[in-house]
Amino acid sequence: MNPSVSRRAFVGGSAAAGLGFVFAGSGSVDVFARPAVAATRTARGYGALVPDPRGILALPQGFSYQLVARSGETPTLDGVHPSDPDGMGVFAGRD
């Protein structure tokens, strides 16, 4: 212990740090969070999700998807593919 720090200051600082750790992990920030149930009651953003007939991916009305790769399947003829597909997106651009 540094002699320039009094025992009282050291103990007080340690107690404050300890309480900080206790409250940081206690979920005290939940006071400011909205429950997840409240978010599912109304359609927001791009609208309600429409069930996919193929059962793969439900999207809002007007959105579409095209599968380009599946985990465990080789999508190209040369056998080169990412080992862990991560939800990548492919978008049409200007040629």
C-alpha positions as CSV (number, residue, x, y, z in Angstrom):
1,M,0.0,0.0,0.0
2,N,1.3,3.5,-0.9
3,P,2.0,5.4,2.4
4,S,0.6,8.6,0.9
5,V,-2.9,7.0,0.8
6,S,-4.6,6.8,4.2
7,R,-6.2,3.6,5.4
8,R,-9.6,5.4,5.5
9,A,-9.3,6.5,1.9
10,F,-8.1,3.0,0.8
11,V,-11.0,1.2,2.6
12,G,-13.5,3.8,1.3
13,G,-12.3,3.4,-2.3
14,S,-12.4,-0.4,-2.0
15,A,-15.9,-0.3,-0.7
16,A,-17.1,2.0,-3.5
17,A,-15.4,-0.2,-6.1
18,G,-17.0,-3.3,-4.6
19,L,-20.5,-1.8,-4.6
20,G,-19.9,-0.7,-8.2
21,F,-19.2,-4.4,-9.2
22,V,-22.3,-5.6,-7.3
23,F,-24.6,-3.1,-8.9
24,A,-23.1,-3.5,-12.4
25,G,-24.1,-7.2,-12.4
26,S,-27.4,-6.9,-10.6
27,G,-29.5,-5.9,-13.6
28,S,-30.0,-2.4,-12.4
29,V,-30.1,-1.2,-16.0
30,D,-33.3,-3.3,-16.5
31,V,-35.1,-0.3,-15.0
32,F,-34.6,1.5,-18.3
33,A,-35.3,-1.5,-20.6
34,R,-38.6,-2.2,-22.2
35,P,-39.9,-5.7,-21.8
36,A,-39.5,-7.9,-24.9
37,V,-43.2,-8.8,-24.8
38,A,-44.2,-5.1,-25.4
39,A,-42.2,-5.1,-28.6
40,T,-44.2,-8.0,-30.1
41,R,-47.6,-6.5,-29.5
42,T,-47.6,-4.2,-32.5
43,A,-46.0,-4.3,-35.9
44,R,-43.3,-1.7,-36.2
45,G,-40.5,-0.9,-38.6
46,Y,-41.2,-2.6,-41.9
47,G,-44.4,-4.3,-40.9
48,A,-45.6,-7.6,-39.6
49,L,-43.7,-10.7,-40.7
50,V,-45.4,-12.9,-43.4
51,P,-44.9,-16.6,-42.9
52,D,-42.7,-18.3,-45.5
53,P,-44.4,-21.1,-47.4
54,R,-41.0,-22.9,-47.5
55,G,-40.6,-22.4,-43.7
56,I,-37.1,-20.9,-44.0
57,L,-37.4,-17.2,-43.4
58,A,-40.4,-15.0,-42.6
59,L,-40.1,-11.4,-44.0
60,P,-42.3,-8.3,-44.1
61,Q,-44.7,-7.9,-47.0
62,G,-42.8,-6.9,-50.2
63,F,-39.4,-8.4,-49.1
64,S,-37.9,-11.5,-50.7
65,Y,-34.8,-13.7,-50.4
66,Q,-32.8,-16.1,-52.4
67,L,-30.7,-18.8,-50.8
68,V,-27.1,-18.6,-51.9
69,A,-25.5,-21.1,-49.5
70,R,-26.5,-23.5,-46.8
71,S,-24.3,-24.7,-43.9
72,G,-22.8,-28.1,-44.8
73,E,-23.5,-27.8,-48.5
74,T,-21.0,-26.7,-51.2
75,P,-22.7,-23.9,-53.2
76,T,-20.1,-23.7,-56.1
77,L,-18.8,-26.1,-58.6
78,D,-15.2,-25.6,-57.7
79,G,-15.9,-26.6,-54.1
80,V,-14.7,-23.3,-52.6
81,H,-17.1,-21.9,-49.9
82,P,-17.0,-20.3,-46.5
83,S,-16.8,-22.8,-43.7
84,D,-19.3,-20.9,-41.5
85,P,-21.9,-18.9,-43.4
86,D,-22.8,-15.9,-41.3
87,G,-26.0,-14.4,-42.7
88,M,-24.2,-12.6,-45.5
89,G,-26.3,-10.5,-47.9
90,V,-26.1,-10.2,-51.7
91,F,-27.6,-7.1,-53.3
92,A,-28.0,-6.1,-56.9
93,G,-25.7,-3.2,-57.9
94,R,-25.0,-1.1,-61.0
95,D,-23.1,-2.9,-63.7
